[in-house]
Amino acid sequence: TAERDSGPVRVAVQKKGGENPTTAPADDGIPEGMKEVSVNLGAECPVDVSLAMTDDWTQGSANDDFHSFSRGTSVTDADAILITCSKGYDESPQSIVDAKKKYTFAEPDSSVLSQRTGSLAAGSYWSYQGVLGPTEIFAINQEPTVMYGTRIGYQTNGRLVDIGVEMRALETDADAAEEFKQMLPTVTIDGEKVPAPRFK
């Protein structure tokens, strides 16, 4: 519900910290076996985005506003991480987030399992855990695909921009999903943590 999503921003990270330290990183920490990777999104989007990842991710194509990472031997079913930025054409950071919420898991065979929305110092965010159905354009190899990520409407240098961090893997890859649950709470934008949802 909306009330729960707008609750205290750190509950998702801390809740499981005591029960099972591998589920979520400490507030100040990078999960064991991972390192912080930071990208700058260029002159049109002068923002630094960082997150933790393991060494087995390979950076693929990259330009100022688009950075991709992949893992796996097959092009058709490799895990993928995308960090993107584009000009925001909406009226406010919140309207960017609202539009992304409406269209990201739009097909009938897709579902959002958990989500959280809220405000950042210079914008609004929507963090999510979901499954893309086979008919979604971003589903891997037209198969059910888990997707974890965050969408951020952000004001920078007088511009409104739309920033995305997306992590995708086949739904059958349970290990990747568990790893994404550790990675999503480490996402920062200009040094500010972006709260993650309570994972299902």
Buried (B, 14 or more C-beta within 10 A) or exposed (E): EEEEBEBEBBBBBEEBBEEEEEBBBEEEBBBEEBEEBEBBBBEBBBBEBBBBBEEEBEEBEEEBBBBBBBBBEEEEBBBBBBBBBBEBEBEBBBBBBBBBBEEBBEEEEBEBBBBBBBEBEBBBBBBBBBBBBBEBEEBBEEBBBBBBBBBBBBBBEEEBBBBBBBBBBBBEBEEBBEBBBBBBBBBBBBEEBBBBBBBE
